[in-house]
Amino acid sequence: MNRSRWALTGAPRYLSGRPPTLDRRSFLRLLGLGAAAVALPGCGSDDDDAAAAERVIVIGAGVSGLTVANALNTAGMETIVLEGRERLGGRVHTAEFGGALVDLGGAWLSGTEGSPSACILSREGIAWQSAEPVDLGVAVYDAMAGQLLTTGELVDAAVVLAEFDEALPSLIESLGPTATIGDAVERIVSDLGLAGNERFRAESLAAISNETTFAAPMDRIALDSYAVSNAFPGGEHFPDGGYSGLTAALARGVDVRFGSTVASIAYDDEGVVVESSTGTYRGTHAVVTVPLGVLKAGSIEFSPALPERKQAAIDRLAMGTLEKVVLRFDEAFWRAPDRTNLVYLSRERGEFPFFADLTPYTGEPILACLYCGDFAERAGAMSDDELIGRAAEIVGEVSGVTGRRPTEGRATRWRSDPFAFGAYSYLPVGSSGADLEVLAEPVGSRLLFAGEATSAMYSGYVHGGIVSGAREAARLIGGPPVLESGVVASAGCGMA
């Protein structure tokens, strides 16, 4: 599930500089999406003793697993994908809802310039529409005061976000390696001398911006998180029809065995043996692309056990929670000339802070209500009906049109999903970007890892899963690492 990275200031956050772009033709050929399936030219491997890949077992049919398999198929390598669910996409899940297609997991196309996601969508003839919350209009409701913020009040409250972004480099240095984003926000609001309603609004907006980005409470997210993980330039968009077109393109020609829940992976210098609910699979290599949450839960037994270095990185990293309640009404009564998306400053932080108006994209009166932070933990004990009812109640409170009931509602449960155990990875205090790099390292010559949590620059994003999958495919094929920073310069990808 990709981050819904946004801020009321509209300022992009690229502390590590402009993300690298990639050569369009090389990328499409790697994925087998070009006019012909062309294998990458061999150029050796970093490990002269690396075993030649002949039959690869990929664990997971999310975007990273499908990227690996697609690229290996392009190279003519026998590949099998084992997927525990009965569908493609993993945490990218486009479902029919109220006569429309809605992404229940990853939804935002975060940047289009040089983005592999945009590259694939463009190649498939799938367009996208701008989904910038500010550009589309946003109404911010203060539940403590029981009123919508005026333009002036909103500007005053948003000052803290601008100050936060401006002060980030110095805050990271002055607060030290154990600081959280919550610590940094506390420093800023104190330095600004905010109190009462002003402080509540500023802290709430900062929490919404950061907690919907990193899918965790501010007081758990390492401030160093800002030094890693980037969107591409070009703004936020929604693909037409959701992300289903992307997963379908990646899955084209791929052998996916659905309902195959993997229990164990044994590996040695001779190859791998994967035990699953649909049988035993043997191969020369295995690529594990399951989410960090599954690794943390120990759902898959590795024999021998993973090296202490890798297990320690898994233990230090964390899986965030970002859920959605999708509501369809008989009409879009909340919309006004200057109001589409809704922001709710709740007394309980994390309670339905952002309502994305999907009406312009689906043609149906649909809202996607996000929730996260501390509220997400309490919401796990609430029923779907309770979540749907509370989300609808807030829509009425913000819009001033009460008593409307949704004609259809659906609540996600990524946090308790045994194939995910959360939305996406984040860096808690005590971890660092180095842990993401360790997670990406192969174990021996036969066991490889991919997924957004293995992408040091793009963790938490759909494109992070794609980049990591292409990285491991290139490792197996012995081709050029076309997706690594600085290897290929390009004017952009997917903009045709």
LINGITA-V118141 format. One record per helix or strand of 3 or more residues. SS is the DSSP state (A for helix, B for strand). FROM is the first residue (numbers start at 0). TO is the last residue. Records with the same first field share a line. If there is no record, write none. Layout:
# LINGITA-V118141
SS: FROM-TO ; FROM-TO
This chain:
# LINGITA-V118141
A: 23-30 ; 62-73 ; 115-122 ; 150-174 ; 180-190 ; 195-213 ; 222-226 ; 243-250 ; 291-296 ; 307-315 ; 358-361 ; 372-378 ; 383-398 ; 413-415 ; 432-439 ; 451-453 ; 461-476
B: 54-58 ; 77-82 ; 93-96 ; 99-102 ; 107-109 ; 127-129 ; 137-141 ; 235-238 ; 255-257 ; 261-267 ; 270-275 ; 278-282 ; 284-287 ; 300-302 ; 317-319 ; 322-327 ; 340-344 ; 353-356 ; 365-370 ; 407-410 ; 423-425 ; 446-448
